[in-house]
Amino acid sequence: MDSCIKHPHEIGINFCGRCGGSWCADCLVYPFGEKKPPLCMTCAMVAAGVRTAAERPALPRKELKRLSKEAK
């Protein structure tokens, strides 16, 4: 797993379920519950409707699945 995008000194614990970036525990939230994939703070704001565009574009579902398999 790569280091966190925002905090390079921290190890990323999971990928964002929208943009696919590697994030640490402080940067990830579970807005839809523990059973759904986590989102980074920026993508969570987009999902909630607070922002209209994220800094990082959304990845296709196939790419997100591939990243998830590689992490396991």
BELURTA-V251024 format. One record per residue. N is the residue number from 1. PHI is phi as a letter, one per 30 degrees, with the letter a starting at -180 (NA if undefined). OMEGA is omega in degrees with one decimal (NA if undefined). Layout:
BEGIN
{{N PHI OMEGA} {N PHI OMEGA}}
END
This chain:
BEGIN
{{1 NA -179.9} {2 d 175.6} {3 d -179.6} {4 d -179.4} {5 d -177.3} {6 d -179.1} {7 c -174.8} {8 d 179.6} {9 d 178.6} {10 c 176.6} {11 d 177.7} {12 d -178.5} {13 c -177.6} {14 a 177.5} {15 c 174.4} {16 d -179.0} {17 d 179.5} {18 c -175.8} {19 c 176.8} {20 i 179.7} {21 d 177.5} {22 d -174.7} {23 b 177.0} {24 d -177.1} {25 d -179.5} {26 d -175.5} {27 c -177.1} {28 c 175.0} {29 b 178.4} {30 c -175.0} {31 d -177.9} {32 c 179.1} {33 j -175.9} {34 d -177.5} {35 d 178.4} {36 c -179.6} {37 d 179.0} {38 d 176.5} {39 b 172.4} {40 d -175.3} {41 e -178.8} {42 d -179.8} {43 d 176.6} {44 d 177.4} {45 d 177.8} {46 d -179.5} {47 d 179.9} {48 d 179.6} {49 j 179.8} {50 d 176.8} {51 c -178.9} {52 c 179.5} {53 b 179.2} {54 c 176.6} {55 d -178.7} {56 c 179.2} {57 d 178.7} {58 d 176.7} {59 d 174.3} {60 d -177.7} {61 e 179.1} {62 d 179.4} {63 d 177.6} {64 d 177.2} {65 d 178.7} {66 d 177.8} {67 d 179.3} {68 d 178.5} {69 d 179.1} {70 d -178.5} {71 d -179.1} {72 d NA}}
END
